[in-house]
Amino acid sequence: MQATLHRAKRFFTACVLPCALMMALLPSAAQAPVDLRVAIVIGNAAYPGAAALTNPVSDARAMSATLRGMGFQVVEATDASRSEMKAAISKASEQLRGKSGIGMLYYAGHGLQVDWRNYMVPIDARLSSARDVPEQTVELGAVIEAFKQAGSRMNIVVLDACRDNPFQGATSAKGLAQLDAPLGTFLAFATAPGNVADDGTAKDGNGLYTRFLLQELQKPQAKIEDVFKRVRFSVRQQSGGRQIPWESTSLEDDFFFNSGVKAVVAPAPSEKERAFNQEKAEWDRIKTSNNAGDFYAFLQKYPNGTISEAATHRLNTLSKPEVVATPVQGREPVDYRIIWKLGSASTFVRLDFLTKLPISERTAEVTFVGGDRVEFNKGENITTFSGATMRSISGSSFDPPIQAYPAGDFQLGQRWASRSVETRGNYKGWIEFENRVVAYEDVSVKLGTFKAYKMVAKFKTQGGTHGTHTLWIDPSIGMVKFIREAIRSDGQRDSFIEEITARRNGA
């Protein structure tokens, strides 16, 4: 008996105990980042005289601690001179070199723009004219270029750098200039380009933007786009719409601050259906509400949901933003309230997809405008001013309206999902779109050549039809070209091209 017990004890010591220890260690190992992460964290507050700021140093220290807890190697510089800022950038670049890692910049302090370039201001800068800026500050593009030269595969740039500008002689423009995110980069600004951000008070401990960002980073499953959208709505609500953060992305993969990079994987159909039903039920409960707080709460829960664009538009209607982003140089913002005025009309020719020969012609005339509703051809087609289709020219109705266009500004790289219940005659089933703004380019059609935003939307229906819609939107007249490439459930091709041939503006 004793021999048996002795053998059992040896087995437990040799096999069971090590396995138990390994299991105990699994959670921390599973959460450890599998990729190299290096962050440059800079907080500048000790500017001379009235330029001094309250919170950037505490912002930077709190951000450094948070990022270190998520596996980042942090190169920190506070109240830094230009040479110290450049040294921090060089050090981080060297740590990243050749390792295909994640590079991140967090900067809190003064920032300004000159000739559509953005600059971070060190504490030893003495700026009296625009000529001083390149020589005494650090351009944002230099950091992105350093990451690129180091071979990082993903870059994250966060700028809490839009305080009131004390260097009025160096620039005539407010805030920072809007940028398109370079390939593999996520850009986040504390407020919309061309505007200024709140530094907060000593009592706050952190600037308004960074305070909410720190909160979101520490939540489980901190997916990058969800994090920054939640921060945007929190800052907007807290500031009463006077400060609205802004982002631009060209990321192809998902990034989770507390785990790492993950390829974008579509959820199982059953999970997607369950999630949509839950989101739609909550939307149906609030969609007619006149309380902006209902939509803030909805967007906090579903920052990238299939109805989030509609919720953003409803929020904008109830609580109009106090700030508007200055567009990228040479681009115009899209304003449907100008494009879709009563009496305006666009005529389109439909072409065969293969032969490019004309098939038919149609005119879309705005015959009713009321509240958030725009009707074309006496109700043949109905949309909202956010670009969501309530009724299509094919006779389908959508609940909720299917979001063909972004509800806010057009930004290159912008992505959004939209899902709805489509009803057409006896047919009823879901339809879903994955949309992206991919370019701002010249497009030549029957009426001429236009500067237009190009959008690509992949779609599929419960009935089995699937394909791609490609649209070009001119900011002054709306859609100028549309390509449908689709396969119906019976395997037949359903593809065509439409191009604008005539335009009449409304009263």
LINHUHU-V666316 format. One record per residue. N is the residue number from 0. RES is the residue in three letters. SS is DSSP state (alpha for helix, beta for strand, coil for the rest). PSI is psi in whole degrees, 0 to 359 (999 if undefined). D_CENTER is the distance of its C-alpha to the mean C-alpha in Angstrom with 1 decimal. Layout:
# LINHUHU-V666316
N_RES_SS_PSI_D_CENTER / N_RES_SS_PSI_D_CENTER
This chain:
# LINHUHU-V666316
0_MET_coil_314_68.8 / 1_GLN_alpha_323_68.0 / 2_ALA_alpha_320_67.3 / 3_THR_alpha_316_64.8 / 4_LEU_alpha_322_63.1 / 5_HIS_alpha_317_63.0 / 6_ARG_alpha_321_61.4 / 7_ALA_alpha_320_58.7 / 8_LYS_alpha_318_58.0 / 9_ARG_alpha_321_57.6 / 10_PHE_alpha_319_55.2 / 11_PHE_alpha_317_53.1 / 12_THR_alpha_320_53.0 / 13_ALA_alpha_330_52.3 / 14_CYS_alpha_306_49.8 / 15_VAL_alpha_314_48.6 / 16_LEU_alpha_313_47.8 / 17_PRO_alpha_321_45.8 / 18_CYS_alpha_320_43.8 / 19_ALA_alpha_320_43.1 / 20_LEU_alpha_321_42.1 / 21_MET_alpha_318_39.7 / 22_MET_alpha_322_38.2 / 23_ALA_alpha_330_37.9 / 24_LEU_alpha_346_36.0 / 25_LEU_alpha_314_33.5 / 26_PRO_alpha_314_30.9 / 27_SER_alpha_323_30.3 / 28_ALA_alpha_322_30.5 / 29_ALA_alpha_331_28.0 / 30_GLN_alpha_347_25.5 / 31_ALA_coil_136_26.2 / 32_PRO_coil_140_23.6 / 33_VAL_coil_355_24.8 / 34_ASP_coil_154_23.1 / 35_LEU_coil_131_24.0 / 36_ARG_beta_126_21.6 / 37_VAL_beta_127_22.4 / 38_ALA_beta_134_20.9 / 39_ILE_beta_122_22.1 / 40_VAL_beta_118_22.2 / 41_ILE_beta_130_23.6 / 42_GLY_beta_114_24.7 / 43_ASN_coil_122_26.8 / 44_ALA_coil_330_28.7 / 45_ALA_coil_54_32.3 / 46_TYR_coil_157_32.2 / 47_PRO_coil_144_35.5 / 48_GLY_alpha_226_36.7 / 49_ALA_alpha_349_34.4 / 50_ALA_alpha_350_31.3 / 51_ALA_coil_145_31.5 / 52_LEU_coil_165_28.6 / 53_THR_coil_313_28.8 / 54_ASN_coil_350_26.2 / 55_PRO_alpha_324_24.5 / 56_VAL_alpha_315_27.2 / 57_SER_alpha_326_26.9 / 58_ASP_alpha_312_23.1 / 59_ALA_alpha_318_23.5 / 60_ARG_alpha_320_26.2 / 61_ALA_alpha_320_24.4 / 62_MET_alpha_319_21.3 / 63_SER_alpha_313_23.8 / 64_ALA_alpha_318_25.5 / 65_THR_alpha_315_22.4 / 66_LEU_alpha_322_21.2 / 67_ARG_alpha_322_24.8 / 68_GLY_coil_345_25.0 / 69_MET_coil_14_22.2 / 70_GLY_coil_9_24.2 / 71_PHE_coil_139_22.9 / 72_GLN_beta_126_25.6 / 73_VAL_beta_129_25.1 / 74_VAL_beta_108_26.5 / 75_GLU_beta_140_26.8 / 76_ALA_beta_125_28.1 / 77_THR_beta_145_28.8 / 78_ASP_coil_57_30.4 / 79_ALA_coil_144_30.4 / 80_SER_coil_173_32.1 / 81_ARG_alpha_318_30.8 / 82_SER_alpha_324_32.8 / 83_GLU_alpha_322_31.6 / 84_MET_alpha_316_27.9 / 85_LYS_alpha_326_28.7 / 86_ALA_alpha_321_30.7 / 87_ALA_alpha_319_27.9 / 88_ILE_alpha_317_25.6 / 89_SER_alpha_318_28.6 / 90_LYS_alpha_315_29.3 / 91_ALA_alpha_319_25.8 / 92_SER_alpha_320_25.9 / 93_GLU_alpha_321_29.3 / 94_GLN_alpha_330_28.3 / 95_LEU_alpha_341_25.6 / 96_ARG_coil_124_27.8 / 97_GLY_coil_10_28.4 / 98_LYS_coil_5_26.9 / 99_SER_coil_48_23.6 / 100_GLY_coil_197_21.9 / 101_ILE_beta_121_18.7 / 102_GLY_beta_137_18.6 / 103_MET_beta_141_17.0 / 104_LEU_beta_128_17.6 / 105_TYR_beta_125_17.6 / 106_TYR_beta_130_19.3 / 107_ALA_beta_130_20.7 / 108_GLY_coil_197_23.1 / 109_HIS_coil_142_23.7 / 110_GLY_beta_153_21.6 / 111_LEU_beta_168_22.4 / 112_GLN_beta_144_21.9 / 113_VAL_beta_126_24.8 / 114_ASP_coil_44_24.7 / 115_TRP_coil_18_20.9 / 116_ARG_beta_146_20.9 / 117_ASN_beta_140_19.7 / 118_TYR_beta_140_22.3 / 119_MET_beta_137_22.7 / 120_VAL_coil_117_26.1 / 121_PRO_coil_166_28.6 / 122_ILE_coil_345_31.3 / 123_ASP_coil_9_34.0 / 124_ALA_coil_139_32.6 / 125_ARG_coil_90_35.0 / 126_LEU_coil_121_33.3 / 127_SER_coil_344_35.4 / 128_SER_coil_167_34.1 / 129_ALA_alpha_332_31.3 / 130_ARG_alpha_333_33.5 / 131_ASP_alpha_334_33.3 / 132_VAL_alpha_306_29.5 / 133_PRO_alpha_331_29.2 / 134_GLU_alpha_338_32.3 / 135_GLN_alpha_357_31.6 / 136_THR_coil_185_27.9 / 137_VAL_beta_119_25.4 / 138_GLU_beta_140_22.9 / 139_LEU_alpha_320_19.4 / 140_GLY_alpha_333_19.9 / 141_ALA_alpha_326_22.8 / 142_VAL_alpha_313_21.0 / 143_ILE_alpha_320_18.5 / 144_GLU_alpha_323_21.7 / 145_ALA_alpha_319_23.6 / 146_PHE_alpha_316_21.1 / 147_LYS_alpha_315_21.4 / 148_GLN_alpha_331_25.2 / 149_ALA_alpha_347_25.3 / 150_GLY_coil_21_23.9 / 151_SER_coil_143_20.9 / 152_ARG_coil_348_18.9 / 153_MET_beta_138_15.6 / 154_ASN_beta_140_14.6 / 155_ILE_beta_123_12.6 / 156_VAL_beta_120_13.1 / 157_VAL_beta_120_13.0 / 158_LEU_beta_104_14.9 / 159_ASP_beta_67_16.7 / 160_ALA_coil_38_18.8 / 161_CYS_coil_35_18.9 / 162_ARG_coil_169_22.2 / 163_ASP_coil_133_24.9 / 164_ASN_coil_114_26.2 / 165_PRO_coil_358_29.8 / 166_PHE_coil_59_30.3 / 167_GLN_coil_331_30.8 / 168_GLY_coil_345_33.1 / 169_ALA_coil_340_30.6 / 170_THR_coil_146_27.9 / 171_SER_coil_354_27.9 / 172_ALA_coil_145_24.2 / 173_LYS_coil_153_22.3 / 174_GLY_coil_208_19.4 / 175_LEU_coil_160_17.4 / 176_ALA_coil_144_16.7 / 177_GLN_coil_141_13.3 / 178_LEU_coil_152_12.8 / 179_ASP_coil_134_11.3 / 180_ALA_coil_125_10.4 / 181_PRO_coil_165_13.7 / 182_LEU_coil_131_14.2 / 183_GLY_coil_24_13.4 / 184_THR_beta_144_11.4 / 185_PHE_beta_121_8.5 / 186_LEU_beta_134_8.9 / 187_ALA_beta_126_8.7 / 188_PHE_beta_145_11.2 / 189_ALA_coil_337_13.3 / 190_THR_coil_169_13.3 / 191_ALA_coil_142_12.5 / 192_PRO_coil_138_14.1 / 193_GLY_coil_7_17.8 / 194_ASN_coil_173_18.1 / 195_VAL_coil_156_19.6 / 196_ALA_coil_163_18.8 / 197_ASP_coil_127_21.3 / 198_ASP_coil_344_23.3 / 199_GLY_coil_180_24.7 / 200_THR_coil_168_28.3 / 201_ALA_coil_327_30.6 / 202_LYS_coil_324_30.9 / 203_ASP_coil_324_27.2 / 204_GLY_coil_332_27.3 / 205_ASN_coil_158_23.7 / 206_GLY_coil_158_21.6 / 207_LEU_alpha_311_19.6 / 208_TYR_alpha_310_16.1 / 209_THR_alpha_326_17.6 / 210_ARG_alpha_313_19.6 / 211_PHE_alpha_327_16.9 / 212_LEU_alpha_317_15.0 / 213_LEU_alpha_320_18.3 / 214_GLN_alpha_315_18.8 / 215_GLU_alpha_324_15.7 / 216_LEU_alpha_330_16.3 / 217_GLN_coil_2_19.7 / 218_LYS_coil_152_19.0 / 219_PRO_coil_151_19.9 / 220_GLN_coil_56_17.4 / 221_ALA_coil_77_14.7 / 222_LYS_beta_134_12.0 / 223_ILE_alpha_313_9.4 / 224_GLU_alpha_325_6.2 / 225_ASP_alpha_317_8.8 / 226_VAL_alpha_308_10.2 / 227_PHE_alpha_332_7.8 / 228_LYS_alpha_320_7.1 / 229_ARG_alpha_320_10.9 / 230_VAL_alpha_317_11.7 / 231_ARG_alpha_313_10.1 / 232_PHE_alpha_327_12.4 / 233_SER_alpha_315_15.2 / 234_VAL_alpha_318_15.4 / 235_ARG_alpha_315_15.3 / 236_GLN_alpha_316_18.0 / 237_GLN_alpha_324_20.1 / 238_SER_coil_1_20.2 / 239_GLY_coil_29_21.0 / 240_GLY_coil_3_18.1 / 241_ARG_coil_344_19.4 / 242_GLN_coil_122_16.5 / 243_ILE_coil_109_12.8 / 244_PRO_coil_163_10.4 / 245_TRP_beta_143_7.7 / 246_GLU_beta_155_5.1 / 247_SER_beta_137_5.4 / 248_THR_beta_147_6.0 / 249_SER_coil_20_9.1 / 250_LEU_coil_140_9.9 / 251_GLU_coil_335_12.2 / 252_ASP_coil_158_13.3 / 253_ASP_beta_147_12.2 / 254_PHE_beta_129_13.1 / 255_PHE_beta_123_14.9 / 256_PHE_coil_329_16.1 / 257_ASN_coil_9_19.4 / 258_SER_coil_315_20.1 / 259_GLY_beta_201_18.5 / 260_VAL_beta_135_17.0 / 261_LYS_beta_138_17.4 / 262_ALA_coil_147_17.4 / 263_VAL_coil_115_15.5 / 264_VAL_coil_127_18.4 / 265_ALA_coil_136_18.8 / 266_PRO_coil_161_20.5 / 267_ALA_coil_148_24.1 / 268_PRO_alpha_319_24.9 / 269_SER_alpha_321_26.6 / 270_GLU_alpha_320_23.8 / 271_LYS_alpha_318_21.3 / 272_GLU_alpha_316_24.0 / 273_ARG_alpha_315_24.6 / 274_ALA_alpha_318_21.0 / 275_PHE_alpha_317_20.7 / 276_ASN_alpha_320_24.1 / 277_GLN_alpha_315_23.2 / 278_GLU_alpha_317_20.0 / 279_LYS_alpha_323_21.9 / 280_ALA_alpha_319_24.9 / 281_GLU_alpha_325_23.0 / 282_TRP_alpha_315_21.4 / 283_ASP_alpha_329_24.9 / 284_ARG_alpha_330_26.2 / 285_ILE_alpha_352_24.0 / 286_LYS_coil_336_23.1 / 287_THR_coil_6_26.0 / 288_SER_coil_148_25.8 / 289_ASN_coil_14_26.0 / 290_ASN_coil_112_24.8 / 291_ALA_alpha_330_21.3 / 292_GLY_alpha_329_21.6 / 293_ASP_alpha_322_21.6 / 294_PHE_alpha_328_18.1 / 295_TYR_alpha_315_16.8 / 296_ALA_alpha_319_18.5 / 297_PHE_alpha_317_17.2 / 298_LEU_alpha_332_13.5 / 299_GLN_alpha_325_14.4 / 300_LYS_alpha_324_16.0 / 301_TYR_coil_66_13.7 / 302_PRO_coil_332_10.1 / 303_ASN_coil_35_9.1 / 304_GLY_coil_180_12.6 / 305_THR_coil_354_14.3 / 306_ILE_coil_10_15.0 / 307_SER_alpha_327_12.0 / 308_GLU_alpha_319_11.5 / 309_ALA_alpha_321_15.3 / 310_ALA_alpha_321_15.3 / 311_THR_alpha_317_12.9 / 312_HIS_alpha_318_15.3 / 313_ARG_alpha_320_18.2 / 314_LEU_alpha_317_17.1 / 315_ASN_alpha_328_16.8 / 316_THR_alpha_318_20.3 / 317_LEU_alpha_326_21.8 / 318_SER_coil_85_20.4 / 319_LYS_coil_131_19.6 / 320_PRO_coil_143_17.3 / 321_GLU_coil_345_19.6 / 322_VAL_coil_152_17.4 / 323_VAL_coil_136_15.9 / 324_ALA_coil_133_13.8 / 325_THR_coil_125_16.2 / 326_PRO_coil_166_15.2 / 327_VAL_coil_145_15.7 / 328_GLN_coil_129_19.4 / 329_GLY_coil_359_21.0 / 330_ARG_coil_152_18.5 / 331_GLU_coil_147_18.9 / 332_PRO_coil_154_16.6 / 333_VAL_coil_124_17.2 / 334_ASP_coil_102_19.3 / 335_TYR_alpha_337_20.8 / 336_ARG_alpha_340_23.4 / 337_ILE_alpha_318_24.9 / 338_ILE_alpha_316_24.7 / 339_TRP_coil_58_26.0 / 340_LYS_coil_153_29.0 / 341_LEU_coil_130_32.2 / 342_GLY_coil_348_34.3 / 343_SER_coil_151_31.7 / 344_ALA_beta_144_32.0 / 345_SER_beta_135_30.8 / 346_THR_beta_135_33.1 / 347_PHE_beta_143_32.0 / 348_VAL_beta_135_34.2 / 349_ARG_beta_132_33.5 / 350_LEU_beta_146_34.4 / 351_ASP_beta_136_35.5 / 352_PHE_coil_323_32.9 / 353_LEU_coil_313_35.6 / 354_THR_coil_342_38.2 / 355_LYS_coil_18_36.0 / 356_LEU_coil_147_38.9 / 357_PRO_beta_141_38.4 / 358_ILE_beta_314_38.6 / 359_SER_beta_177_38.0 / 360_GLU_beta_146_36.7 / 361_ARG_beta_153_34.9 / 362_THR_beta_130_34.1 / 363_ALA_beta_107_31.4 / 364_GLU_beta_134_32.7 / 365_VAL_beta_113_31.1 / 366_THR_beta_352_34.0 / 367_PHE_beta_136_32.6 / 368_VAL_beta_123_30.0 / 369_GLY_beta_126_30.0 / 370_GLY_coil_241_27.6 / 371_ASP_coil_19_24.3 / 372_ARG_beta_132_26.2 / 373_VAL_beta_126_27.0 / 374_GLU_beta_138_29.8 / 375_PHE_beta_137_30.8 / 376_ASN_coil_49_34.4 / 377_LYS_coil_42_35.5 / 378_GLY_coil_3_33.1 / 379_GLU_coil_322_32.9 / 380_ASN_beta_130_29.1 / 381_ILE_beta_134_27.2 / 382_THR_beta_171_23.6 / 383_THR_beta_168_21.7 / 384_PHE_coil_358_20.4 / 385_SER_coil_1_16.8 / 386_GLY_coil_25_17.8 / 387_ALA_beta_129_18.7 / 388_THR_beta_123_22.0 / 389_MET_beta_323_24.7 / 390_ARG_beta_132_27.5 / 391_SER_coil_166_27.5 / 392_ILE_coil_345_30.4 / 393_SER_coil_356_31.5 / 394_GLY_coil_3_32.4 / 395_SER_coil_143_29.7 / 396_SER_beta_153_28.3 / 397_PHE_beta_133_25.1 / 398_ASP_beta_112_24.6 / 399_PRO_beta_169_21.9 / 400_PRO_beta_139_21.1 / 401_ILE_beta_127_19.2 / 402_GLN_beta_95_15.9 / 403_ALA_coil_327_16.4 / 404_TYR_coil_159_14.2 / 405_PRO_coil_146_10.9 / 406_ALA_coil_338_12.2 / 407_GLY_coil_221_11.0 / 408_ASP_coil_148_10.6 / 409_PHE_coil_125_10.5 / 410_GLN_coil_136_8.4 / 411_LEU_coil_136_9.6 / 412_GLY_coil_349_7.9 / 413_GLN_coil_133_5.7 / 414_ARG_beta_145_6.9 / 415_TRP_beta_151_8.5 / 416_ALA_beta_151_12.0 / 417_SER_beta_134_15.0 / 418_ARG_beta_143_18.4 / 419_SER_beta_167_21.5 / 420_VAL_beta_118_25.3 / 421_GLU_beta_133_27.0 / 422_THR_beta_127_30.6 / 423_ARG_beta_106_32.9 / 424_GLY_coil_236_36.7 / 425_ASN_coil_355_37.6 / 426_TYR_beta_139_34.4 / 427_LYS_beta_124_31.7 / 428_GLY_beta_168_28.9 / 429_TRP_beta_155_25.2 / 430_ILE_beta_140_22.9 / 431_GLU_beta_147_19.4 / 432_PHE_beta_144_16.8 / 433_GLU_beta_113_14.0 / 434_ASN_beta_151_12.3 / 435_ARG_beta_139_10.6 / 436_VAL_beta_118_11.0 / 437_VAL_beta_342_13.1 / 438_ALA_beta_162_15.3 / 439_TYR_beta_111_16.9 / 440_GLU_beta_170_20.5 / 441_ASP_beta_136_24.1 / 442_VAL_beta_130_25.2 / 443_SER_beta_127_28.9 / 444_VAL_beta_186_30.2 / 445_LYS_coil_325_33.5 / 446_LEU_coil_343_32.9 / 447_GLY_beta_197_31.9 / 448_THR_beta_132_29.1 / 449_PHE_beta_151_25.8 / 450_LYS_beta_123_22.7 / 451_ALA_beta_152_19.9 / 452_TYR_beta_132_16.4 / 453_LYS_beta_128_16.7 / 454_MET_beta_142_15.0 / 455_VAL_beta_130_16.1 / 456_ALA_beta_116_16.4 / 457_LYS_beta_135_18.3 / 458_PHE_beta_160_20.3 / 459_LYS_beta_157_23.2 / 460_THR_beta_161_25.6 / 461_GLN_coil_331_27.9 / 462_GLY_coil_350_30.7 / 463_GLY_coil_350_29.8 / 464_THR_coil_140_28.5 / 465_HIS_beta_158_25.6 / 466_GLY_beta_206_24.2 / 467_THR_beta_138_21.6 / 468_HIS_beta_132_21.0 / 469_THR_beta_125_20.1 / 470_LEU_beta_148_19.8 / 471_TRP_beta_124_20.1 / 472_ILE_beta_115_19.3 / 473_ASP_beta_131_21.3 / 474_PRO_coil_340_20.1 / 475_SER_coil_337_23.8 / 476_ILE_coil_357_25.0 / 477_GLY_beta_213_22.3 / 478_MET_beta_132_22.7 / 479_VAL_beta_342_25.2 / 480_LYS_beta_145_25.0 / 481_PHE_beta_130_24.3 / 482_ILE_beta_125_25.2 / 483_ARG_beta_124_25.7 / 484_GLU_beta_108_26.7 / 485_ALA_beta_155_27.7 / 486_ILE_beta_124_30.3 / 487_ARG_coil_171_32.0 / 488_SER_coil_335_33.2 / 489_ASP_coil_5_36.7 / 490_GLY_coil_358_35.5 / 491_GLN_coil_143_35.9 / 492_ARG_beta_139_33.6 / 493_ASP_coil_80_31.9 / 494_SER_coil_146_30.4 / 495_PHE_beta_174_30.8 / 496_ILE_beta_140_29.5 / 497_GLU_beta_138_29.3 / 498_GLU_beta_143_29.5 / 499_ILE_beta_137_30.1 / 500_THR_beta_342_33.7 / 501_ALA_beta_152_34.1 / 502_ARG_beta_134_32.3 / 503_ARG_beta_125_33.7 / 504_ASN_coil_151_32.0 / 505_GLY_coil_178_32.7 / 506_ALA_coil_999_34.6
